[in-house]
Amino acid sequence: MTQTSSTIGLPTVPSGVDIYDALMGKIDSELLSVNLPHLDEKYENETPDQRAIRYKRYEQAYAKYDKAYAQWLADFGVLVSSLKRTALRSAEAEDRKAEEAQLKNMESKMS
């Protein structure tokens, strides 16, 4: 789904085109971003009936894409929530350590 940056441990969010191509590539490779500019040329001699059939196929492909993208967004949201919880736990643990060190320092001064 996403790549993880090894330097800081945060996910690297792919570009919109990368997300689109990853999802659409599993549905209809003809609709990949690199192919879209060439479709008119590829189908310049098709009949109106052939075009209607092709457009219906595209409509179905985009409906599948919309579902796949919604799932990708949901999965990414879960990942972000998990990372947020992990970051908060880590920050809380660091704060506890700092507070404990301060308390020990104060106790040693009082003794």
N, CA, C and O atoms as a printed pandas DataFrame, in Angstrom:
     atom_number atom_name residue_name chain_id  residue_number  x_coord  y_coord  z_coord
0              1         N          MET        A               1    0.829   -1.190    0.000
1              2        CA          MET        A               1    0.000    0.000    0.000
2              3         C          MET        A               1    0.864    1.240    0.000
3              4         O          MET        A               1    0.864    1.991   -0.975
4              5         N          THR        A               2    1.608    1.474    1.085
5              6        CA          THR        A               2    2.509    2.617    1.133
6              7         C          THR        A               2    3.906    2.121    1.412
7              8         O          THR        A               2    4.108    1.015    1.915
8              9         N          GLN        A               3    4.862    2.956    1.076
9             10        CA          GLN        A               3    6.246    2.640    1.369
10            11         C          GLN        A               3    6.600    3.325    2.672
11            12         O          GLN        A               3    6.012    4.348    3.025
12            13         N          THR        A               4    7.560    2.761    3.386
13            14        CA          THR        A               4    7.990    3.371    4.635
14            15         C          THR        A               4    9.366    3.971    4.443
15            16         O          THR        A               4   10.280    3.317    3.940
16            17         N          SER        A               5    9.503    5.216    4.847
17            18        CA          SER        A               5   10.791    5.888    4.772
18            19         C          SER        A               5   11.681    5.326    5.866
19            20         O          SER        A               5   11.312    5.364    7.040
20            21         N          SER        A               6   12.841    4.806    5.505
21            22        CA          SER        A               6   13.701    4.170    6.497
22            23         C          SER        A               6   14.397    5.171    7.402
23            24         O          SER        A               6   14.884    4.793    8.467
24            25         N          THR        A               7   14.459    6.438    7.009
25            26        CA          THR        A               7   15.190    7.400    7.821
26            27         C          THR        A               7   14.412    7.821    9.054
27            28         O          THR        A               7   15.007    7.985   10.119
28            29         N          ILE        A               8   13.102    8.002    8.947
29            30        CA          ILE        A               8   12.347    8.457   10.109
30            31         C          ILE        A               8   11.161    7.562   10.446
31            32         O          ILE        A               8   10.435    7.849   11.398
32            33         N          GLY        A               9   10.946    6.502    9.702
33            34        CA          GLY        A               9    9.902    5.558   10.031
34            35         C          GLY        A               9    8.492    5.993    9.698
35            36         O          GLY        A               9    7.541    5.360   10.157
36            37         N          LEU        A              10    8.320    7.028    8.933
37            38        CA          LEU        A              10    6.991    7.480    8.543
38            39         C          LEU        A              10    6.676    6.993    7.140
39            40         O          LEU        A              10    7.584    6.810    6.330
40            41         N          PRO        A              11    5.384    6.777    6.840
41            42        CA          PRO        A              11    5.042    6.307    5.501
42            43         C          PRO        A              11    5.273    7.402    4.466
43            44         O          PRO        A              11    5.069    8.587    4.728
44            45         N          THR        A              12    5.697    6.974    3.299
45            46        CA          THR        A              12    5.819    7.879    2.174
46            47         C          THR        A              12    4.534    7.755    1.377
47            48         O          THR        A              12    4.213    6.673    0.885
48            49         N          VAL        A              13    3.804    8.835    1.243
49            50        CA          VAL        A              13    2.533    8.801    0.527
50            51         C          VAL        A              13    2.827    8.845   -0.970
51            52         O          VAL        A              13    3.503    9.756   -1.447
52            53         N          PRO        A              14    2.316    7.855   -1.712
53            54        CA          PRO        A              14    2.545    7.870   -3.155
54            55         C          PRO        A              14    1.784    9.022   -3.805
55            56         O          PRO        A              14    0.827    9.547   -3.236
56            57         N          SER        A              15    2.216    9.402   -4.987
57            58        CA          SER        A              15    1.529   10.473   -5.715
58            59         C          SER        A              15    0.157    9.984   -6.157
59            60         O          SER        A              15   -0.111    8.782   -6.180
60            61         N          GLY        A              16   -0.698   10.919   -6.503
61            62        CA          GLY        A              16   -2.026   10.571   -6.998
62            63         C          GLY        A              16   -1.966    9.680   -8.220
63            64         O          GLY        A              16   -2.743    8.733   -8.339
64            65         N          VAL        A              17   -1.053    9.974   -9.127
65            66        CA          VAL        A              17   -0.897    9.165  -10.338
66            67         C          VAL        A              17   -0.447    7.753   -9.967
67            68         O          VAL        A              17   -0.930    6.777  -10.540
68            69         N          ASP        A              18    0.463    7.643   -9.023
69            70        CA          ASP        A              18    0.929    6.315   -8.595
70            71         C          ASP        A              18   -0.207    5.500   -7.969
71            72         O          ASP        A              18   -0.337    4.303   -8.224
72            73         N          ILE        A              19   -1.013    6.154   -7.159
73            74        CA          ILE        A              19   -2.156    5.467   -6.549
74            75         C          ILE        A              19   -3.132    5.031   -7.635
75            76         O          ILE        A              19   -3.573    3.882   -7.660
76            77         N          TYR        A              20   -3.465    5.952   -8.527
77            78        CA          TYR        A              20   -4.393    5.653   -9.615
78            79         C          TYR        A              20   -3.893    4.468  -10.435
79            80         O          TYR        A              20   -4.637    3.518  -10.678
80            81         N          ASP        A              21   -2.638    4.525  -10.859
81            82        CA          ASP        A              21   -2.096    3.458  -11.699
82            83         C          ASP        A              21   -2.024    2.123  -10.968
83            84         O          ASP        A              21   -2.276    1.078  -11.568
84            85         N          ALA        A              22   -1.684    2.141   -9.682
85            86        CA          ALA        A              22   -1.616    0.897   -8.917
86            87         C          ALA        A              22   -2.988    0.246   -8.824
87            88         O          ALA        A              22   -3.117   -0.971   -8.958
88            89         N          LEU        A              23   -4.000    1.054   -8.597
89            90        CA          LEU        A              23   -5.355    0.510   -8.476
90            91         C          LEU        A              23   -5.947    0.156   -9.840
91            92         O          LEU        A              23   -6.508   -0.926  -10.017
92            93         N          MET        A              24   -5.822    1.068  -10.800
93            94        CA          MET        A              24   -6.415    0.838  -12.117
94            95         C          MET        A              24   -5.695   -0.277  -12.865
95            96         O          MET        A              24   -6.308   -0.962  -13.683
96            97         N          GLY        A              25   -4.418   -0.470  -12.603
97            98        CA          GLY        A              25   -3.672   -1.530  -13.262
98            99         C          GLY        A              25   -4.241   -2.912  -12.977
99           100         O          GLY        A              25   -4.074   -3.829  -13.781
100          101         N          LYS        A              26   -4.906   -3.068  -11.851
101          102        CA          LYS        A              26   -5.532   -4.338  -11.497
102          103         C          LYS        A              26   -6.921   -4.478  -12.116
103          104         O          LYS        A              26   -7.513   -5.557  -12.095
104          105         N          ILE        A              27   -7.433   -3.380  -12.666
105          106        CA          ILE        A              27   -8.802   -3.364  -13.183
106          107         C          ILE        A              27   -8.813   -3.361  -14.714
107          108         O          ILE        A              27   -9.414   -4.233  -15.341
108          109         N          ASP        A              28   -8.138   -2.366  -15.306
109          110        CA          ASP        A              28   -8.110   -2.250  -16.776
110          111         C          ASP        A              28   -6.852   -1.480  -17.163
111          112         O          ASP        A              28   -6.793   -0.257  -17.036
112          113         N          SER        A              29   -5.859   -2.207  -17.631
113          114        CA          SER        A              29   -4.566   -1.578  -17.944
114          115         C          SER        A              29   -4.663   -0.550  -19.059
115          116         O          SER        A              29   -3.796    0.315  -19.179
116          117         N          GLU        A              30   -5.698   -0.633  -19.871
117          118        CA          GLU        A              30   -5.870    0.359  -20.933
118          119         C          GLU        A              30   -6.102    1.755  -20.350
119          120         O          GLU        A              30   -5.840    2.760  -21.012
120          121         N          LEU        A              31   -6.591    1.811  -19.120
121          122        CA          LEU        A              31   -6.897    3.098  -18.494
122          123         C          LEU        A              31   -5.781    3.612  -17.589
123          124         O          LEU        A              31   -5.998    4.534  -16.804
124          125         N          LEU        A              32   -4.602    3.028  -17.692
125          126        CA          LEU        A              32   -3.456    3.565  -16.954
126          127         C          LEU        A              32   -3.141    4.973  -17.455
127          128         O          LEU        A              32   -3.423    5.309  -18.605
128          129         N          SER        A              33   -2.567    5.773  -16.600
129          130        CA          SER        A              33   -2.318    7.178  -16.946
130          131         C          SER        A              33   -1.449    7.339  -18.192
131          132         O          SER        A              33   -1.632    8.292  -18.950
132          133         N          VAL        A              34   -0.519    6.432  -18.412
133          134        CA          VAL        A              34    0.347    6.539  -19.601
134          135         C          VAL        A              34   -0.409    6.214  -20.883
135          136         O          VAL        A              34    0.003    6.629  -21.967
136          137         N          ASN        A              35   -1.503    5.482  -20.771
137          138        CA          ASN        A              35   -2.269    5.093  -21.957
138          139         C          ASN        A              35   -3.380    6.070  -22.313
139          140         O          ASN        A              35   -3.797    6.128  -23.469
140          141         N          LEU        A              36   -3.859    6.828  -21.358
141          142        CA          LEU        A              36   -5.001    7.720  -21.593
142          143         C          LEU        A              36   -4.800    8.691  -22.762
143          144         O          LEU        A              36   -5.719    8.858  -23.564
144          145         N          PRO        A              37   -3.647    9.331  -22.889
145          146        CA          PRO        A              37   -3.489   10.287  -23.993
146          147         C          PRO        A              37   -3.525    9.642  -25.389
147          148         O          PRO        A              37   -3.665   10.351  -26.386
148          149         N          HIS        A              38   -3.403    8.332  -25.469
149          150        CA          HIS        A              38   -3.312    7.662  -26.767
150          151         C          HIS        A              38   -4.585    6.916  -27.157
151          152         O          HIS        A              38   -4.620    6.275  -28.207
152          153         N          LEU        A              39   -5.618    6.988  -26.342
153          154        CA          LEU        A              39   -6.823    6.215  -26.618
154          155         C          LEU        A              39   -7.541    6.695  -27.875
155          156         O          LEU        A              39   -8.008    5.874  -28.665
156          157         N          ASP        A              40   -7.636    7.992  -28.071
157          158        CA          ASP        A              40   -8.306    8.492  -29.278
158          159         C          ASP        A              40   -7.599    7.999  -30.533
159          160         O          ASP        A              40   -8.237    7.605  -31.508
160          161         N          GLU        A              41   -6.296    8.027  -30.492
161          162        CA          GLU        A              41   -5.501    7.554  -31.629
162          163         C          GLU        A              41   -5.689    6.050  -31.836
163          164         O          GLU        A              41   -5.837    5.587  -32.967
164          165         N          LYS        A              42   -5.681    5.314  -30.765
165          166        CA          LYS        A              42   -5.816    3.863  -30.848
166          167         C          LYS        A              42   -7.170    3.455  -31.426
167          168         O          LYS        A              42   -7.273    2.466  -32.152
168          169         N          TYR        A              43   -8.195    4.217  -31.098
169          170        CA          TYR        A              43   -9.560    3.857  -31.512
170          171         C          TYR        A              43  -10.135    4.813  -32.553
171          172         O          TYR        A              43  -11.353    4.972  -32.624
172          173         N          GLU        A              44   -9.312    5.435  -33.341
173          174        CA          GLU        A              44   -9.797    6.437  -34.289
174          175         C          GLU        A              44  -10.747    5.856  -35.340
175          176         O          GLU        A              44  -11.566    6.593  -35.888
176          177         N          ASN        A              45  -10.660    4.572  -35.633
177          178        CA          ASN        A              45  -11.505    3.970  -36.671
178          179         C          ASN        A              45  -12.659    3.137  -36.112
179          180         O          ASN        A              45  -13.302    2.404  -36.864
180          181         N          GLU        A              46  -12.926    3.232  -34.850
181          182        CA          GLU        A              46  -14.009    2.423  -34.296
182          183         C          GLU        A              46  -15.368    3.010  -34.661
183          184         O          GLU        A              46  -15.498    4.214  -34.883
184          185         N          THR        A              47  -16.356    2.163  -34.720
185          186        CA          THR        A              47  -17.721    2.591  -35.044
186          187         C          THR        A              47  -18.377    3.174  -33.794
187          188         O          THR        A              47  -17.890    2.958  -32.684
188          189         N          PRO        A              48  -19.456    3.896  -33.960
189          190        CA          PRO        A              48  -20.172    4.416  -32.788
190          191         C          PRO        A              48  -20.629    3.300  -31.834
191          192         O          PRO        A              48  -20.611    3.482  -30.616
192          193         N          ASP        A              49  -21.031    2.169  -32.376
193          194        CA          ASP        A              49  -21.442    1.054  -31.518
194          195         C          ASP        A              49  -20.255    0.503  -30.729
195          196         O          ASP        A              49  -20.379    0.199  -29.542
196          197         N          GLN        A              50  -19.114    0.377  -31.388
197          198        CA          GLN        A              50  -17.912   -0.091  -30.715
198          199         C          GLN        A              50  -17.497    0.884  -29.612
199          200         O          GLN        A              50  -17.094    0.485  -28.518
200          201         N          ARG        A              51  -17.608    2.166  -29.935
201          202        CA          ARG        A              51  -17.272    3.193  -28.938
202          203         C          ARG        A              51  -18.195    3.107  -27.733
203          204         O          ARG        A              51  -17.735    3.223  -26.597
204          205         N          ALA        A              52  -19.480    2.905  -27.957
205          206        CA          ALA        A              52  -20.440    2.793  -26.854
206          207         C          ALA        A              52  -20.095    1.604  -25.968
207          208         O          ALA        A              52  -20.178    1.693  -24.743
208          209         N          ILE        A              53  -19.711    0.494  -26.586
209          210        CA          ILE        A              53  -19.323   -0.691  -25.811
210          211         C          ILE        A              53  -18.069   -0.400  -24.997
211          212         O          ILE        A              53  -17.985   -0.761  -23.823
212          213         N          ARG        A              54  -17.104    0.249  -25.620
213          214        CA          ARG        A              54  -15.851    0.584  -24.925
214          215         C          ARG        A              54  -16.115    1.530  -23.765
215          216         O          ARG        A              54  -15.573    1.343  -22.676
216          217         N          TYR        A              55  -16.945    2.548  -23.990
217          218        CA          TYR        A              55  -17.250    3.498  -22.927
218          219         C          TYR        A              55  -17.994    2.820  -21.773
219          220         O          TYR        A              55  -17.805    3.191  -20.614
220          221         N          LYS        A              56  -18.830    1.838  -22.079
221          222        CA          LYS        A              56  -19.518    1.097  -21.026
222          223         C          LYS        A              56  -18.495    0.314  -20.195
223          224         O          LYS        A              56  -18.600    0.244  -18.971
224          225         N          ARG        A              57  -17.514   -0.267  -20.873
225          226        CA          ARG        A              57  -16.442   -0.983  -20.166
226          227         C          ARG        A              57  -15.669   -0.017  -19.279
227          228         O          ARG        A              57  -15.334   -0.350  -18.142
228          229         N          TYR        A              58  -15.384    1.172  -19.789
229          230        CA          TYR        A              58  -14.677    2.184  -18.997
230          231         C          TYR        A              58  -15.506    2.591  -17.776
231          232         O          TYR        A              58  -14.976    2.759  -16.678
232          233         N          GLU        A              59  -16.800    2.744  -17.989
233          234        CA          GLU        A              59  -17.683    3.122  -16.881
234          235         C          GLU        A              59  -17.628    2.068  -15.774
235          236         O          GLU        A              59  -17.560    2.405  -14.592
236          237         N          GLN        A              60  -17.659    0.803  -16.162
237          238        CA          GLN        A              60  -17.576   -0.279  -15.185
238          239         C          GLN        A              60  -16.204   -0.295  -14.498
239          240         O          GLN        A              60  -16.103   -0.535  -13.295
240          241         N          ALA        A              61  -15.164   -0.037  -15.276
241          242        CA          ALA        A              61  -13.811   -0.007  -14.707
242          243         C          ALA        A              61  -13.683    1.115  -13.681
243          244         O          ALA        A              61  -13.099    0.920  -12.616
244          245         N          TYR        A              62  -14.226    2.287  -13.999
245          246        CA          TYR        A              62  -14.136    3.408  -13.060
246          247         C          TYR        A              62  -14.994    3.175  -11.819
247          248         O          TYR        A              62  -14.651    3.656  -10.738
248          249         N          ALA        A              63  -16.093    2.452  -11.954
249          250        CA          ALA        A              63  -16.889    2.106  -10.764
250          251         C          ALA        A              63  -16.071    1.191   -9.848
251          252         O          ALA        A              63  -16.084    1.364   -8.630
252          253         N          LYS        A              64  -15.362    0.221  -10.426
253          254        CA          LYS        A              64  -14.491   -0.653   -9.636
254          255         C          LYS        A              64  -13.349    0.142   -9.018
255          256         O          LYS        A              64  -12.963   -0.091   -7.873
256          257         N          TYR        A              65  -12.813    1.087   -9.791
257          258        CA          TYR        A              65  -11.723    1.931   -9.284
258          259         C          TYR        A              65  -12.193    2.733   -8.070
259          260         O          TYR        A              65  -11.488    2.821   -7.065
260          261         N          ASP        A              66  -13.393    3.318   -8.172
261          262        CA          ASP        A              66  -13.917    4.115   -7.052
262          263         C          ASP        A              66  -13.995    3.285   -5.774
263          264         O          ASP        A              66  -13.673    3.775   -4.692
264          265         N          LYS        A              67  -14.423    2.029   -5.897
265          266        CA          LYS        A              67  -14.493    1.154   -4.727
266          267         C          LYS        A              67  -13.094    0.838   -4.206
267          268         O          LYS        A              67  -12.856    0.860   -2.999
268          269         N          ALA        A              68  -12.177    0.547   -5.116
269          270        CA          ALA        A              68  -10.803    0.230   -4.706
270          271         C          ALA        A              68  -10.143    1.435   -4.045
271          272         O          ALA        A              68   -9.409    1.283   -3.069
272          273         N          TYR        A              69  -10.400    2.631   -4.572
273          274        CA          TYR        A              69   -9.815    3.845   -3.995
274          275         C          TYR        A              69  -10.400    4.118   -2.609
275          276         O          TYR        A              69   -9.678    4.518   -1.696
276          277         N          ALA        A              70  -11.693    3.905   -2.455
277          278        CA          ALA        A              70  -12.316    4.095   -1.133
278          279         C          ALA        A              70  -11.679    3.144   -0.121
279          280         O          ALA        A              70  -11.425    3.531    1.020
280          281         N          GLN        A              71  -11.423    1.913   -0.531
281          282        CA          GLN        A              71  -10.777    0.948    0.366
282          283         C          GLN        A              71   -9.343    1.374    0.670
283          284         O          GLN        A              71   -8.887    1.261    1.808
284          285         N          TRP        A              72   -8.632    1.864   -0.349
285          286        CA          TRP        A              72   -7.258    2.329   -0.137
286          287         C          TRP        A              72   -7.242    3.476    0.874
287          288         O          TRP        A              72   -6.399    3.508    1.771
288          289         N          LEU        A              73   -8.174    4.413    0.724
289          290        CA          LEU        A              73   -8.255    5.539    1.670
290          291         C          LEU        A              73   -8.545    5.047    3.092
291          292         O          LEU        A              73   -7.948    5.526    4.057
292          293         N          ALA        A              74   -9.459    4.095    3.207
293          294        CA          ALA        A              74   -9.784    3.560    4.536
294          295         C          ALA        A              74   -8.555    2.894    5.149
295          296         O          ALA        A              74   -8.247    3.104    6.322
296          297         N          ASP        A              75   -7.863    2.097    4.356
297          298        CA          ASP        A              75   -6.657    1.421    4.855
298          299         C          ASP        A              75   -5.582    2.431    5.250
299          300         O          ASP        A              75   -4.906    2.261    6.265
300          301         N          PHE        A              76   -5.429    3.471    4.453
301          302        CA          PHE        A              76   -4.439    4.491    4.764
302          303         C          PHE        A              76   -4.822    5.233    6.043
303          304         O          PHE        A              76   -3.958    5.574    6.851
304          305         N          GLY        A              77   -6.110    5.480    6.224
305          306        CA          GLY        A              77   -6.579    6.120    7.448
306          307         C          GLY        A              77   -6.265    5.290    8.682
307          308         O          GLY        A              77   -5.895    5.831    9.724
308          309         N          VAL        A              78   -6.413    3.976    8.564
309          310        CA          VAL        A              78   -6.076    3.079    9.670
310          311         C          VAL        A              78   -4.581    3.165    9.973
311          312         O          VAL        A              78   -4.178    3.210   11.135
312          313         N          LEU        A              79   -3.768    3.187    8.924
313          314        CA          LEU        A              79   -2.319    3.300    9.111
314          315         C          LEU        A              79   -1.958    4.610    9.806
315          316         O          LEU        A              79   -1.139    4.615   10.724
316          317         N          VAL        A              80   -2.555    5.710    9.382
317          318        CA          VAL        A              80   -2.266    7.009    9.980
318          319         C          VAL        A              80   -2.675    7.022   11.455
319          320         O          VAL        A              80   -1.944    7.535   12.303
320          321         N          SER        A              81   -3.835    6.460   11.753
321          322        CA          SER        A              81   -4.288    6.400   13.154
322          323         C          SER        A              81   -3.328    5.577   14.004
323          324         O          SER        A              81   -3.014    5.946   15.135
324          325         N          SER        A              82   -2.871    4.474   13.457
325          326        CA          SER        A              82   -1.924    3.625   14.182
326          327         C          SER        A              82   -0.613    4.364   14.438
327          328         O          SER        A              82   -0.068    4.307   15.541
328          329         N          LEU        A              83   -0.115    5.050   13.426
329          330        CA          LEU        A              83    1.127    5.807   13.589
330          331         C          LEU        A              83    0.964    6.927   14.613
331          332         O          LEU        A              83    1.878    7.213   15.386
332          333         N          LYS        A              84   -0.193    7.547   14.609
333          334        CA          LYS        A              84   -0.458    8.619   15.578
334          335         C          LYS        A              84   -0.436    8.065   17.003
335          336         O          LYS        A              84    0.174    8.651   17.897
336          337         N          ARG        A              85   -1.112    6.920   17.205
337          338        CA          ARG        A              85   -1.119    6.309   18.545
338          339         C          ARG        A              85    0.303    5.932   18.972
339          340         O          ARG        A              85    0.688    6.153   20.120
340          341         N          THR        A              86    1.071    5.369   18.057
341          342        CA          THR        A              86    2.444    4.977   18.367
342          343         C          THR        A              86    3.290    6.195   18.726
343          344         O          THR        A              86    4.076    6.155   19.672
344          345         N          ALA        A              87    3.127    7.260   17.979
345          346        CA          ALA        A              87    3.888    8.486   18.252
346          347         C          ALA        A              87    3.518    9.068   19.614
347          348         O          ALA        A              87    4.390    9.511   20.360
348          349         N          LEU        A              88    2.232    9.067   19.935
349          350        CA          LEU        A              88    1.789    9.591   21.230
350          351         C          LEU        A              88    2.326    8.739   22.379
351          352         O          LEU        A              88    2.776    9.275   23.392
352          353         N          ARG        A              89    2.281    7.406   22.226
353          354        CA          ARG        A              89    2.821    6.524   23.269
354          355         C          ARG        A              89    4.310    6.770   23.472
355          356         O          ARG        A              89    4.799    6.793   24.601
356          357         N          SER        A              90    5.014    6.952   22.380
357          358        CA          SER        A              90    6.454    7.197   22.460
358          359         C          SER        A              90    6.737    8.525   23.171
359          360         O          SER        A              90    7.626    8.608   24.019
360          361         N          ALA        A              91    5.975    9.555   22.818
361          362        CA          ALA        A              91    6.160   10.857   23.459
362          363         C          ALA        A              91    5.833   10.784   24.947
363          364         O          ALA        A              91    6.527   11.381   25.770
364          365         N          GLU        A              92    4.777   10.052   25.289
365          366        CA          GLU        A              92    4.415    9.906   26.701
366          367         C          GLU        A              92    5.515    9.167   27.472
367          368         O          GLU        A              92    5.836    9.535   28.602
368          369         N          ALA        A              93    6.080    8.148   26.875
369          370        CA          ALA        A              93    7.156    7.394   27.531
370          371         C          ALA        A              93    8.371    8.284   27.749
371          372         O          ALA        A              93    8.998    8.226   28.807
372          373         N          GLU        A              94    8.708    9.098   26.773
373          374        CA          GLU        A              94    9.839   10.020   26.932
374          375         C          GLU        A              94    9.569   11.031   28.025
375          376         O          GLU        A              94   10.462   11.353   28.809
376          377         N          ASP        A              95    8.330   11.544   28.087
377          378        CA          ASP        A              95    7.970   12.492   29.136
378          379         C          ASP        A              95    8.076   11.846   30.519
379          380         O          ASP        A              95    8.560   12.469   31.464
380          381         N          ARG        A              96    7.624   10.600   30.633
381          382        CA          ARG        A              96    7.721    9.900   31.923
382          383         C          ARG        A              96    9.170    9.758   32.359
383          384         O          ARG        A              96    9.500    9.979   33.525
384          385         N          LYS        A              97   10.037    9.387   31.418
385          386        CA          LYS        A              97   11.458    9.238   31.750
386          387         C          LYS        A              97   12.043   10.573   32.217
387          388         O          LYS        A              97   12.795   10.623   33.191
388          389         N          ALA        A              98   11.694   11.642   31.520
389          390        CA          ALA        A              98   12.211   12.961   31.900
390          391         C          ALA        A              98   11.682   13.366   33.278
391          392         O          ALA        A              98   12.425   13.913   34.093
392          393         N          GLU        A              99   10.405   13.098   33.537
393          394        CA          GLU        A              99    9.829   13.437   34.842
394          395         C          GLU        A              99   10.472   12.617   35.961
395          396         O          GLU        A              99   10.752   13.138   37.040
396          397         N          GLU        A             100   10.704   11.329   35.694
397          398        CA          GLU        A             100   11.348   10.477   36.695
398          399         C          GLU        A             100   12.765   10.968   37.000
399          400         O          GLU        A             100   13.199   10.966   38.152
400          401         N          ALA        A             101   13.472   11.383   35.961
401          402        CA          ALA        A             101   14.825   11.898   36.172
402          403         C          ALA        A             101   14.773   13.176   37.006
403          404         O          ALA        A             101   15.607   13.363   37.891
404          405         N          GLN        A             102   13.815   14.051   36.742
405          406        CA          GLN        A             102   13.673   15.280   37.515
406          407         C          GLN        A             102   13.328   14.974   38.977
407          408         O          GLN        A             102   13.869   15.591   39.895
408          409         N          LEU        A             103   12.423   14.015   39.179
409          410        CA          LEU        A             103   12.052   13.639   40.542
410          411         C          LEU        A             103   13.247   13.068   41.307
411          412         O          LEU        A             103   13.470   13.410   42.468
412          413         N          LYS        A             104   14.003   12.206   40.655
413          414        CA          LYS        A             104   15.199   11.643   41.303
414          415         C          LYS        A             104   16.193   12.745   41.640
415          416         O          LYS        A             104   16.813   12.723   42.703
416          417         N          ASN        A             105   16.342   13.693   40.749
417          418        CA          ASN        A             105   17.255   14.814   40.979
418          419         C          ASN        A             105   16.776   15.638   42.180
419          420         O          ASN        A             105   17.569   16.019   43.041
420          421         N          MET        A             106   15.472   15.906   42.222
421          422        CA          MET        A             106   14.912   16.673   43.342
422          423         C          MET        A             106   15.073   15.903   44.658
423          424         O          MET        A             106   15.396   16.502   45.684
424          425         N          GLU        A             107   14.850   14.582   44.639
425          426        CA          GLU        A             107   14.970   13.763   45.849
426          427         C          GLU        A             107   16.419   13.755   46.349
427          428         O          GLU        A             107   16.678   13.812   47.552
428          429         N          SER        A             108   17.346   13.683   45.405
429          430        CA          SER        A             108   18.761   13.648   45.831
430          431         C          SER        A             108   19.166   14.990   46.445
431          432         O          SER        A             108   20.011   15.017   47.340
432          433         N          LYS        A             109   18.599   16.077   45.996
433          434        CA          LYS        A             109   18.909   17.394   46.557
434          435         C          LYS        A             109   18.282   17.564   47.937
435          436         O          LYS        A             109   18.796   18.299   48.780
436          437         N          MET        A             110   17.170   16.879   48.152
437          438        CA          MET        A             110   16.474   16.998   49.431
438          439         C          MET        A             110   17.115   16.124   50.495
439          440         O          MET        A             110   16.923   16.380   51.683
440          441         N          SER        A             111   17.861   15.115   50.116
441          442        CA          SER        A             111   18.452   14.188   51.077
442          443         C          SER        A             111   19.680   14.747   51.718
443          444         O          SER        A             111   20.296   14.085   52.553
